[in-house]
Amino acid sequence: MKKLTFLFLILFISVAEKPVFVVTGTVFDTNGDAISGVTVSEQQTKSSTTTNSEGKYSISVSGDQSILVFSRPGYEIQKERVGSRRKIDLIMTAAKIKAEEDRISLEMEAPAEMPAPPTQSRDRTYKKALYSNGYGGAMIMHDQQPVFNTEEYDGIEENIFHQSTDKPLSTFSIDVDAASYSNVRRFLNLGQKPPKDAVRIEEMINYFTYDYEGPTDSHPFSIHTSYSQAPWNEKHLVAHIGLQGKRIDVDELPPSNLVFLIDVSGSMSAQNKLPLLKSSMKMLVNEMRPNDKISIVVYAGAAGLVLPPTDGENKAAIVSALEKLQAGGSTAGGAGIQLAYKVAKEQFVDGGNNRIILATDGDFNVGASSNAEMQRLIEEKRNQGIFLTVLGFGMGNYKDSKMEILADKGNGNYAYIDNIQEAKKVLVTEFGGTLFTIAKDVKIQVEFNPAEVQAYRLIGYENRKLRDEDFNDDTKDAGELGSGHTVTALYEIIPTGVNSEFGSSVDPLKYQNIKPVSNKSRGELLTIKFRYKQPDGDKSNLMVRTMDKDDLNPHDRNLQWATAVAGFGMLLRDSEFKGDLTIDKVLSQAKTAKGSDDYGYRREFISLVEVAGRIQ
């Protein structure tokens, strides 16, 4: 017995003395730029961490013989034995990607029950499609079981050039959504080119913040304009319109009445769905203040209230309710939305932030499931003064088309959460902009001067265009602007007198009397009008700004960065207007215009462009 006890004692001492220490370091690419989102794991224990926006990591290891594994989509996996080192910096080498080898979906004929290929609706904007890098069905493997890819995106017909003499007005709603960018990132990091209709250029541009000065008057946002030569066509110009929302300190924000509406149906069981969703929501809970209230409504086969209104200081109770959520059942999305609005209305805070946060993969399949039904339901509820934020999760059955409609019609915004870093960006770093509206129904109308502008086209915003008469109609819905949000829009312009392949192919009009432009308007390229309402208001306010030829500014980094991102979107969409643009040109411009990059988002964009260039 003594001998056995002695052996256990030796074993205990040997385990206790096993060295445990922390290894830190930074991961770079071959250009010397830090890489965020690299998974660093210990091969023996499987414990892991990820690099932050500066490429830095810190991980506890079990001993000198530990092996660290560094991995990130688009780069070769690398291993390092720790030995006596306590700081390990690493340079990762880009992998040569072939989409055919790395894609997780295998294209195959769509089964009979799948919807037919997309059709054109009443206007130029909407088509429904199932995607696997194109139309048709696709199969993905989950635990060796085939699951059909039924992701849905509304089709986009790219904006074309309009002659300023025939159509001098362009009217659209602002868009602060950024879901398209993180969804595109998901495809590229998997070694796939995204479906064309998953690429909404305005959302890619507006994923980034810009260095605009804030408002100095009573308006909730400031306006900035400039123009320069188009990077993809030296004969054309790009006009740039930037809005900067007023920044409100978190301590000064009104109290919140938040209802988490969480999809716990069977389709949410994957690791990048409900588990990521719960981690994301817990980050948001940590931002809540004592005077905020949170309720949790869930829906699967039916909808139910799992957490009654709870003060923000009782974080433990809120987190506990989140932890207990499990996926299973069908998806009664309509019933969930009805109940969430009912709870939000019962707890309504006058002058406060009353908002539903819907977290789902968008796969509604019971009850009010069609886009048209959902749209009518949300339009009916938005007049109650309750805003809607939509957070999308997952892949394979992701319903982007439904998510976008819900946010657009529900006076809200829409983000796609593909990893925990994106959750932090949306729910922590950009907390005020995501959850607190400072102006609603923000519309823009641009009038082009035919003396200077032969033709123009709005870059992106295809599903945000409005009729010209909607601009002065205060009953027409438009986009919302959050605290500190920036909004950027670009127009491609063909100057008067320039020969362009995109010039008019229409015969001159016979019956229209085009009046000459007055001398006082010469030199003006365009006039921009803005309308917006206060968050609780019904009557709009008007702002007007002109863009003159003197606004030429080829060194405007905001304009340079926005056009680099727009150009990348045009390449991903294989736009007919991409001209002589290449990946190398986008990279060069992005690196020149990167500027300050506190959170590493612009550095990550540059890495994504490089990854896209390696996908064949």
FENWO-V741713 format. One record per pair of residues at least 24 apart in sequence whose C-alpha atoms are under 7 Angstrom apart, sorted by the first residue. I is the first residue (numbers start at 1). J is the second residue. If there is no record, write none. Layout:
i=[I & I]
j=[J & J]
This chain:
i=[18 & 19 & 19 & 20 & 20 & 20 & 20 & 21 & 21 & 21 & 22 & 22 & 22 & 22 & 22 & 23 & 23 & 23 & 23 & 23 & 24 & 24 & 24 & 24 & 24 & 24 & 25 & 25 & 25 & 25 & 25 & 25 & 26 & 26 & 26 & 26 & 26 & 27 & 27 & 27 & 27 & 27 & 28 & 28 & 28 & 28 & 29 & 29 & 29 & 30 & 30 & 30 & 38 & 38 & 38 & 39 & 39 & 39 & 40 & 40 & 40 & 40 & 41 & 41 & 41 & 42 & 42 & 42 & 42 & 43 & 43 & 43 & 53 & 53 & 54 & 73 & 73 & 74 & 74 & 74 & 96 & 97 & 97 & 97 & 98 & 98 & 99 & 99 & 99 & 99 & 102 & 103 & 103 & 103 & 104 & 105 & 105 & 105 & 105 & 106 & 106 & 106 & 107 & 107 & 107 & 107 & 108 & 108 & 109 & 109 & 110 & 110 & 124 & 125 & 125 & 125 & 125 & 125 & 126 & 126 & 126 & 127 & 127 & 128 & 128 & 128 & 128 & 129 & 129 & 131 & 133 & 133 & 133 & 134 & 149 & 149 & 150 & 150 & 151 & 151 & 151 & 151 & 152 & 152 & 152 & 152 & 153 & 153 & 153 & 153 & 153 & 154 & 154 & 155 & 156 & 156 & 158 & 159 & 159 & 159 & 159 & 159 & 160 & 161 & 161 & 161 & 161 & 162 & 162 & 162 & 163 & 163 & 163 & 163 & 164 & 164 & 164 & 164 & 164 & 164 & 165 & 168 & 168 & 169 & 169 & 169 & 169 & 169 & 170 & 170 & 170 & 170 & 171 & 171 & 171 & 171 & 171 & 171 & 171 & 171 & 172 & 172 & 172 & 172 & 172 & 172 & 173 & 173 & 173 & 173 & 173 & 173 & 173 & 173 & 174 & 174 & 174 & 175 & 176 & 176 & 176 & 176 & 176 & 177 & 177 & 177 & 177 & 178 & 178 & 178 & 178 & 178 & 178 & 179 & 179 & 179 & 179 & 180 & 181 & 182 & 182 & 183 & 186 & 188 & 188 & 191 & 196 & 196 & 199 & 199 & 200 & 201 & 201 & 201 & 202 & 202 & 204 & 205 & 205 & 205 & 205 & 206 & 206 & 209 & 210 & 210 & 211 & 212 & 213 & 214 & 214 & 214 & 215 & 220 & 220 & 220 & 220 & 221 & 221 & 225 & 226 & 226 & 226 & 227 & 227 & 227 & 228 & 228 & 228 & 232 & 232 & 232 & 232 & 233 & 233 & 236 & 236 & 236 & 236 & 237 & 237 & 237 & 238 & 238 & 238 & 238 & 239 & 239 & 239 & 240 & 240 & 240 & 240 & 241 & 241 & 241 & 242 & 242 & 242 & 243 & 243 & 243 & 244 & 244 & 244 & 244 & 245 & 245 & 245 & 245 & 245 & 245 & 246 & 246 & 247 & 247 & 248 & 250 & 254 & 254 & 255 & 255 & 255 & 255 & 256 & 256 & 256 & 256 & 256 & 257 & 257 & 257 & 257 & 257 & 257 & 257 & 257 & 257 & 257 & 258 & 258 & 258 & 258 & 258 & 258 & 259 & 259 & 259 & 259 & 259 & 259 & 259 & 259 & 259 & 260 & 260 & 260 & 260 & 260 & 260 & 261 & 261 & 261 & 261 & 261 & 261 & 261 & 261 & 261 & 262 & 262 & 262 & 262 & 262 & 262 & 263 & 263 & 263 & 263 & 263 & 264 & 264 & 264 & 264 & 264 & 264 & 265 & 265 & 265 & 265 & 265 & 265 & 265 & 266 & 266 & 266 & 266 & 268 & 269 & 272 & 272 & 273 & 273 & 278 & 280 & 280 & 282 & 284 & 284 & 285 & 288 & 289 & 297 & 298 & 299 & 299 & 299 & 299 & 300 & 300 & 300 & 300 & 300 & 301 & 301 & 301 & 301 & 302 & 303 & 303 & 303 & 330 & 331 & 331 & 331 & 332 & 332 & 332 & 332 & 333 & 333 & 334 & 334 & 334 & 353 & 354 & 354 & 355 & 355 & 355 & 356 & 356 & 356 & 357 & 357 & 357 & 358 & 358 & 358 & 359 & 359 & 359 & 360 & 360 & 360 & 361 & 361 & 361 & 361 & 361 & 362 & 362 & 362 & 362 & 362 & 363 & 363 & 363 & 371 & 375 & 375 & 375 & 378 & 378 & 378 & 379 & 379 & 382 & 382 & 387 & 387 & 388 & 388 & 389 & 389 & 390 & 390 & 391 & 391 & 391 & 392 & 392 & 393 & 393 & 411 & 411 & 412 & 432 & 432 & 433 & 433 & 433 & 433 & 434 & 436 & 436 & 437 & 437 & 437 & 437 & 437 & 438 & 438 & 438 & 438 & 438 & 439 & 439 & 439 & 439 & 439 & 439 & 440 & 440 & 440 & 440 & 440 & 440 & 440 & 441 & 441 & 441 & 441 & 441 & 441 & 442 & 442 & 442 & 442 & 442 & 443 & 443 & 443 & 443 & 443 & 444 & 444 & 444 & 444 & 445 & 445 & 445 & 445 & 446 & 446 & 446 & 446 & 447 & 447 & 447 & 448 & 448 & 448 & 449 & 449 & 449 & 451 & 451 & 451 & 452 & 452 & 452 & 453 & 453 & 453 & 453 & 453 & 454 & 454 & 454 & 455 & 455 & 456 & 456 & 456 & 456 & 457 & 457 & 457 & 458 & 458 & 458 & 459 & 459 & 459 & 474 & 474 & 523 & 523 & 524 & 524 & 525 & 557 & 560 & 560 & 561 & 561 & 561 & 564 & 564 & 583 & 583]
j=[63 & 62 & 63 & 60 & 61 & 62 & 63 & 60 & 61 & 62 & 58 & 59 & 60 & 61 & 86 & 58 & 59 & 60 & 86 & 87 & 57 & 58 & 59 & 86 & 87 & 88 & 56 & 57 & 58 & 87 & 88 & 89 & 55 & 56 & 57 & 89 & 90 & 55 & 56 & 89 & 90 & 91 & 55 & 90 & 91 & 92 & 91 & 92 & 93 & 91 & 92 & 93 & 70 & 71 & 72 & 70 & 71 & 72 & 68 & 69 & 70 & 71 & 68 & 69 & 70 & 66 & 67 & 68 & 69 & 67 & 68 & 69 & 599 & 600 & 600 & 189 & 190 & 189 & 191 & 611 & 614 & 191 & 614 & 615 & 615 & 616 & 191 & 192 & 615 & 616 & 191 & 190 & 191 & 192 & 140 & 132 & 138 & 139 & 140 & 138 & 139 & 140 & 132 & 137 & 138 & 139 & 137 & 138 & 136 & 137 & 136 & 137 & 157 & 155 & 156 & 157 & 462 & 463 & 154 & 155 & 156 & 154 & 155 & 152 & 153 & 154 & 155 & 153 & 154 & 195 & 193 & 194 & 195 & 195 & 396 & 397 & 396 & 397 & 396 & 397 & 398 & 399 & 398 & 399 & 400 & 401 & 197 & 198 & 399 & 400 & 401 & 197 & 401 & 197 & 197 & 462 & 462 & 457 & 458 & 459 & 460 & 462 & 457 & 455 & 456 & 457 & 502 & 455 & 456 & 457 & 454 & 455 & 456 & 504 & 448 & 449 & 450 & 453 & 454 & 455 & 450 & 447 & 448 & 445 & 446 & 447 & 448 & 468 & 445 & 446 & 447 & 468 & 444 & 445 & 446 & 465 & 466 & 467 & 468 & 471 & 443 & 444 & 445 & 464 & 465 & 466 & 442 & 443 & 444 & 464 & 465 & 466 & 478 & 479 & 442 & 443 & 479 & 479 & 203 & 206 & 413 & 481 & 487 & 203 & 413 & 414 & 415 & 203 & 204 & 206 & 207 & 414 & 415 & 203 & 414 & 415 & 416 & 204 & 207 & 416 & 418 & 416 & 418 & 611 & 612 & 615 & 572 & 573 & 569 & 573 & 460 & 460 & 566 & 569 & 460 & 461 & 565 & 488 & 562 & 565 & 566 & 487 & 488 & 486 & 486 & 558 & 558 & 244 & 244 & 244 & 245 & 246 & 246 & 245 & 246 & 438 & 439 & 245 & 246 & 547 & 551 & 552 & 553 & 551 & 552 & 553 & 552 & 553 & 554 & 578 & 579 & 580 & 581 & 579 & 580 & 492 & 493 & 494 & 495 & 492 & 493 & 494 & 490 & 491 & 492 & 493 & 490 & 491 & 492 & 489 & 490 & 491 & 559 & 488 & 489 & 490 & 487 & 488 & 489 & 486 & 487 & 488 & 484 & 485 & 486 & 487 & 481 & 482 & 483 & 484 & 485 & 486 & 483 & 484 & 483 & 484 & 483 & 432 & 352 & 353 & 291 & 292 & 352 & 353 & 292 & 293 & 352 & 353 & 354 & 292 & 293 & 294 & 344 & 347 & 348 & 349 & 353 & 354 & 355 & 293 & 294 & 295 & 354 & 355 & 356 & 294 & 295 & 296 & 297 & 340 & 344 & 355 & 356 & 357 & 295 & 296 & 297 & 356 & 357 & 358 & 296 & 297 & 298 & 336 & 340 & 356 & 357 & 358 & 359 & 297 & 298 & 299 & 358 & 359 & 360 & 298 & 299 & 300 & 359 & 360 & 298 & 299 & 300 & 326 & 327 & 328 & 299 & 300 & 327 & 328 & 329 & 330 & 331 & 327 & 328 & 329 & 330 & 327 & 327 & 393 & 394 & 393 & 394 & 322 & 420 & 423 & 319 & 427 & 428 & 315 & 312 & 313 & 340 & 336 & 331 & 332 & 333 & 336 & 328 & 329 & 330 & 331 & 332 & 329 & 330 & 331 & 332 & 332 & 332 & 335 & 336 & 366 & 364 & 365 & 366 & 364 & 365 & 366 & 367 & 364 & 366 & 367 & 368 & 369 & 436 & 386 & 387 & 386 & 387 & 388 & 387 & 388 & 389 & 388 & 389 & 390 & 389 & 390 & 391 & 390 & 391 & 392 & 391 & 392 & 393 & 392 & 393 & 394 & 398 & 399 & 398 & 399 & 400 & 402 & 403 & 397 & 398 & 399 & 402 & 405 & 406 & 409 & 406 & 409 & 410 & 409 & 410 & 410 & 411 & 411 & 412 & 412 & 413 & 413 & 414 & 414 & 415 & 415 & 416 & 417 & 416 & 417 & 417 & 418 & 479 & 480 & 480 & 482 & 483 & 482 & 483 & 484 & 485 & 482 & 482 & 483 & 480 & 481 & 482 & 483 & 535 & 481 & 482 & 483 & 534 & 535 & 480 & 481 & 532 & 533 & 534 & 535 & 479 & 480 & 481 & 532 & 533 & 534 & 535 & 477 & 478 & 479 & 480 & 532 & 533 & 478 & 479 & 480 & 531 & 532 & 471 & 478 & 530 & 531 & 532 & 528 & 529 & 530 & 531 & 471 & 528 & 529 & 530 & 526 & 527 & 528 & 529 & 526 & 527 & 528 & 525 & 526 & 527 & 524 & 525 & 526 & 496 & 517 & 522 & 495 & 496 & 525 & 493 & 494 & 495 & 496 & 525 & 494 & 495 & 496 & 493 & 494 & 491 & 492 & 493 & 494 & 491 & 492 & 493 & 490 & 491 & 492 & 490 & 491 & 492 & 539 & 540 & 548 & 549 & 548 & 549 & 549 & 593 & 589 & 593 & 590 & 593 & 594 & 589 & 590 & 609 & 613]
